[in-house]
Amino acid sequence: MEILPESSPPRRDRASLIAFLQYCQGKAKELQQTQYASISLRVGHISPLAVLQSIFEPQASHFYIENPSDSEAIAGAEAIWMKSFSGESRFEETQKAIDEVLENLICIGDLDHRLAGPKFFFFHTFQDDPEEGSNFAPGTVFLPRWQVTAQGSDYFAIANLPITEDSPLEFMVDKVLAAHGKFKLFDYSKPLEADLTECSITTQAEVGTKSFEGNVEEALGFIAAGELDKLVISRAIDFELTKEAAPLDWLNQLREKYRECYSFSISNEQSESFIGLTPELLLRVEGSRLQTEALAGSAPRGTSAGEDAQFAAKLLSSEKDLREHQFVAESIRRRLSEMGIEASLDSRTCLRVLPNVQHLCCRIEAKLEAKAHFWQILRTLHPTPAVGGTPKEKVLPTISELEDHPRGLYSGTLGWISPHGNGQAVVAIRSGLVKGKKVRLYAGAGIVEGSQPELEKRETDLKLKVLLEALGG
């Protein structure tokens, strides 16, 4: 990657922008290789989700993630470069593909912030290999043409342009300047589509022929036989609506109610949007600092302060839930240790309190050596015991045997990574797949010794309720 000094073009005028792109085109001719020009500019207040809503096209790829409690959001649309992968090496292949782009990436502009500059967006399914019935590849990474980011009072608009020896530079400059002008003074006056609460559900059906409770019973058999310590069993339910869903409007309702969670949206070229909420951070790398967390064990919220406290106290003293949480935390620490990364866990398990549910949670942190790599760590952590189980090597084949619906991106991982290796990945739970009037919702529960099938099903109902309420169900 080449970073041009601030004294180089472009400033915010047409002539200097053309000069920059001419420089990139000269390198494309010299190397006989497409160059990727990235221009980062500070702008005034901007909402990445609102921008994405204004340019949303069902057939175009996009990516969005936001954590309102951290005042951090990022969105990208219109892929100029995209690769897909499958198999056990999909994470390593993602990095190799990004490295090839980085060799031909030229950056300029306002680059003094961790969210400035180009970002590669990625999403990886739960399983390593393609699943019948899933239209998302096991691994996908792309560089967007347009990207907007916000954190606190810092806002950036980034344009990424593929430059070849015959690219129409003046036309491209005009598009960039027009887009920057729009982002600089973004017009939010365009009316949004009708509220999704006006939708109603006409039909619903559990996906697959096997019952959730039956799968839990089988999982308990594997646990009793000593083959597994924990296994996560999921459900998928298909719904049909009275009208076509507007996935980003639906997501906005979820984002506003569950501001402690990461809200996310991904789309593919089959007009499918995968949207959802997740309270679970899988990995964050900033320089030499690694952060992840163990999230497992659930209890409902109460209708009064007293009942709420009673549920919380019961969860914090539940032998079954504490054991499930310990499986997750110790598994994560062990996996990192096998990579030579010594992680520290919070000394006390705390509660992650959401509007509809509360979880046991502990933060896990480590200092990274230069040899540690984002994608190696991600490969090691995914899937966590919170969505798969333990021991890891037996989880994937057992889930494939028990579940007869494709998980796809549900319980997979998605996020972004910068050219410098800083990045963030979350676990894709509390999610739904949207296409037209059809919606598929997912939920799962962790099964350990002492789990009861009917109570685990009730837990998944509680998680599904989050998404159903926003749909008007």
N, C-alpha and C positions, 0 to 999 in steps of 0.2 A: 504493500500500500504506500502511496505517495501522498504526503500532506504538503500543500503549497503554503508558503508563509503568508501571513495576513497582509503583507505589503503587495502581494501579487493580486491580479484580478481574480474573481470579480468583486467589484463594489456593486452597488445596486443600480447600475446603469447598463444599458444595452451594449455599448461598445466594449466594456471590460468583460462582460459575460461572453460575448463572441470571441474575444481574445483567449479566454480560458478554454472554451470548447475547441478553438483552433489548435491550441496546445495539445489537448487530448486527442484530436484527430491526427495530429502529426505523429504522436506516439502509436496510434492504431496503424498508420501506414508503415511506420518503421518496424514495428513488431509483428505486423500482419495478424493482429489479434484485437478483438473488440476491447475497448477501454470503457470503464464505468466511471462517469463523472458524477461526483456527489457535491451538492451545494447546500450548505446549512445556513439558515438565516434566522435571527431572532425576530419574533413578531409579538404583537400585543396579545391580550387574552384570547385564548382559543380552546374550544372543547373538542378533543379528538373524536368522541362519540357523535357529537353534533355534526362535525365535518363528514364523518363516515356516513351518517344518515343522509346527508345532502347529496352524496355522490354514489350511494348504494346501487349496485346492479347485481341481481341474483347470479348472473353467469360469470361475474368477475371475481378473482381471488381477492380476499381481504383478510386482515388480521387486526384484532383490537384486544387490549387488556388494560384494566384499570383497577386500582385499589383506592377508592375514595378516602379511606381513613388515612392513607399516606399522601393524598393529593398528587398521585402520580398516574399518568395515563399515556398510552402510546397507541397509534393506529397507523396502518399502512394499507395501500390499495394499488391495484394494477401491477402485477408482477412483470418486471423486465427480465428477470432470470429466475428459473425455478428448476429444482431437481427433486426426484423421488427415489426412495430406496426401500429395500426389504431384506429380511434375514438378520442373523445375529450381529452382523457388522454394520447395521444401518446407522448407528451413532458415529462410528469412526468414518464411514463414507460421507456422512454429512459434513464433518470437519474437513475432509479432503476436498470436497466440492467447494466449500467456502474459501479454503486456502487458494484455490485456483482463481477465484474471483478477486481475492485480495491482491494477488500479483498484478492485477490490471485495474486496480481501483485508485482513483485520484480524487482527493478531498480538498475542499476549500471552504472558507466562510467562518461563521461563529462556531468554534469547536471547543469552547472553554467550559463545557458542562457535560456531565456523564450521560445525559440523554440526547445531547447534540450528536450530529454525525449520522452516517447510515447505520441501520440495524438490519440484521438478517432475522427473519421470523421463521419459526419452525413449529411443527406439530407432529408427534409420533404416537401411533396407536398403542393400545395395551399389548397386543401380540406382535412378535417380530415378523410374522409372515402374513400375507394377505388373507382376509377372511371372506368367505362367501356372504354376500349381502351388504358388504361395506364398500362405499365408493371413495374412501380415503385410503391412500397408500400407507403402508406401515411407517414410512418416514418421508417428510416433505420439508423443504426449506426454500425460501424465496426472498428476493430483494425487490422491494416495491418501487414504483415510479414516484409515488407521493407518500410522504410520511409526516405526521404531525405528532408532537410530544408536548407534554405539560408536566411540570412538577413545581408545586408551590406557585411562585410568581414568575417562573421561567417558562417561556413558550418558544418552540422552534418549528419551523417548516423546512422540510428537507426534500430536495428534488434529486433523484438518481436517474441518470440518462445513459443508455448504451450508445457509445460513439464508435462508428466504423469509418472507414476511409471515404465513404460516399454519403454520410449522414447529412441531412439538410439543416445545417447549423442555425441559420437565421430563423427558420420555422421553429426549431426547438427553443431558441432563446425567447421568442415571442410567447410560447406556451409557458415557459418558466416564469417570465415576468408577469404574465396574466394571472398565473396561479398564486404567485407571491403577493400580488396586489389584492387578490381575493382573500388570502389567508391573513394579510395584514389588517384588513378591515372586514372581517368575515360577517356576512349578513345572515342573521338568524331569523329573519322575518318570514321565511318560507313556512307555511303552515305544515305541521306534521300530519301523518295519516291518522285515521280514526283510532281512538283508544282501543287497545286489544281487549279490554274488559267487556266490550260489546260482543265479543265472540262467545260462542257456546260450543260444547262438545257434543257431537252427534253419536259417535261410536267409540268404543275403546276395547282393546283386546290384548291380553298378555301374549308376548312373542314366544313362540316355541311350544312344545307339547308337554314339557316336564314342569312340574309345579315347583315353586320356590321352596316350600316347606319340605318337599321330597329331596331336593338338592341339599338342603341344610342337614337332613337326616343322614344322607350319604357322607357329607363332609364330617359330621360327628363320628361316623364309623371310621374314617381314615385317621381322625385325631385319637380315638380310643385305641386304635391299633398301633399308635406310636409313629405313624408315617408322617404326620403333620402336627405342628403346634397350633397353627391358625390358618384358616382359609376364608377368603372373602367371596361370598356368593352374591351375584347381581341379578337384577330383574330388568327387563325392557318391556315397555307397554306402548302400544300404538294407539293414537287418537286421531280422529278426523274432526275438523272444525267446520263451522257453518260458513266460514269465509277464509280467504287466504291470510295466513299469518304474516305480520310485518315483524320479522325477527328482531330488528334493532329497537323497535318501539317496545316490544316485549322485554328485551334485555334491559332497557332503561328503567322499566318498572322494578325489575329485580335489583338493579344497581342501587336505586334510591332506597329500597327497603332494607337491603343487606349490605350496608356500607362498610362493614368490617371484612367483607369477602373480596376476592378478586372476581370481577365480572369479565367475561371474555366472549369473543365471537370470531369464528373462522368460516370461510366459505370456499367451496370448490367450483369447478366449471360445470357441474351437473345441477347448479342452482340450489344446492343444499347448504344450509347454514347450521353450524354446530355452535350452540350458545350455552352459557351456563354461569354458575357461580362456584367458587371453590374457596374454602377457608384454609386450604393447605398449600403452603410453599414447599416445593420439592428442593430447589437449589437457588441460591443467590451467590454470585461471585463478584466481589468488588476488590480489585487489586489482589492482595494476599489474604483477603478475608473470605471465608466460606460460612454460609449460614443455611441451615435447613431446620426441620422441626419434625417432631413425632406427634401425630394427632390421631387418637383412637379412643374409643369408649364414648358413649352418647347417653344423654338423658333429655327429656322434654323440658320446656319452660313451664313455669306455673302460671296460673291465672291471678295469683296474688303474690305479694312479696314473701309471705310466709311459705306458701306452697313452692315458690321458685327456690327459696333457700333450702327447703326440705329435699327437693330433687337434686340440688347441687351437692348437699352434704352426703346424700346417699350415693351419688356417683363417685365422690372423692373417697368413699370408704368401701366401695364395691370391690370385692375380691376378684370377681370375674372381669370387670372393666379395667381394674388396675393391672391385672395380669395381661390382658390384651394390649394395654398401652405399653407395658414393659417389653413385650415381644417386639413391638414396633421400634421403640427407642434403642434397645440393645442390638437389634438387627442392623439399624442404620449405623450405629457406632462401630459395630463389628465389620461391616462392609467397608467403611472408610479406613479402619485400621488395617485391613488387608491391602489397601492401596498405599500404606505408609502415612496416612493422615490421622493424627491423634486428635479426636474431637472431645469437647467437653459438653456435658449435659447440665441443664439447670438442676440445681440440687433439689428443687421441689416441683412436683407436678402441679400445674395451674389449670384454670378453666378458660376455655375459649367460648365466650358467651355470645350467641347469635340470637336474632329475634325469635327463632322458633325452636332452637335446640342448643344444648351446651355440650362441649367435648372436653376430654382430658387432653392437655397439651404440654409439651416442654420444648424449649428452644435448644438447638444443637449448633455449636460454633467450632471453628477450627482455623488455624493459621496455615496458609498454603505455602509450600515451597515452589520454586520456579518450575519444577518438573510436573507439578499437578496440572491437569488440563480439564477444562469445563466439560468436554464431551466424554472423557474417561470417567469423571465423577458421575455424570448423568447416567451413563450406561451402568455404573455400579449401583446407583440408588434406585433405578427404575426396574420393575415396579416395587414400590415400598410395600412393606407388610400391611399398611393401612388399606391398600386396594388389591393386594394379591394374597399375601400370607407368608408363612415361613415354615420350613426352609425354602429359600427362593428357587432352588433347582427343581423342586417337585411341584411348585405352584402352577406354572403355566400349563403343563400337560394335564394336571388334575382339573383345572378350570375348563380346559377344552373338552375334557371328558364329561363333565357334569352339566355345563351350560349349553343350551342349544340355540342361543342367539349370538350374533356377532357383537362384541363390545365396541369395535371400531375405536373411535377416539375416547370413548368413555373410559375413565381410569388410566388413560394415556397421559402424556405430558406435552405441554406447549409453552412457548415463551419466545425470548429474543436473545441475541448475542451481538456484541459490538465487535468491530475489527480488532480491538485490543484484548478480547477474551473475557470482558466483563459481561455478565448476562444474568438472566432470571428464568426459571422454569417453575410452573405450578402443576398440580395434579388435577386433571380434568374430571371433576365429579359434579354432582348436582346439575346435570346437563340434559340437553335435548337436541334432537336432530330435526330441522324444520325444512319442509319443501312444500310450497303451496298450502293446501289445506291439511296436509298430513304432518303429524308430529310424533316423534318417538322419544319417550322419556326414560331415563335410566336412574337406578338407585341400587345400592348394595349394603351389605352388613357383614361385619367380621365375625366369624364363627370360631369359638374356642371351646374347650371343655366346660360344660355347664350351660352352654347356649341352649335356648328353647326356641324351636322353629316358629311358634306363633308370636313370640315376643320379637324375634328378629324381623319377621314380616311387618310387624307394627312399626319397627324402626324405619324400614324402607318406606312405609306409607307416610311417615312423618317427613322424610326427606323429599318424597314426591310432591307432597302438599305445597312445598315452596314454589315449585314450578307450576302446579295446577292452579294455584290462586291467581298467579299473574296471567294465566290463560283465560281466566273466567270460569274455571271448572270447580 
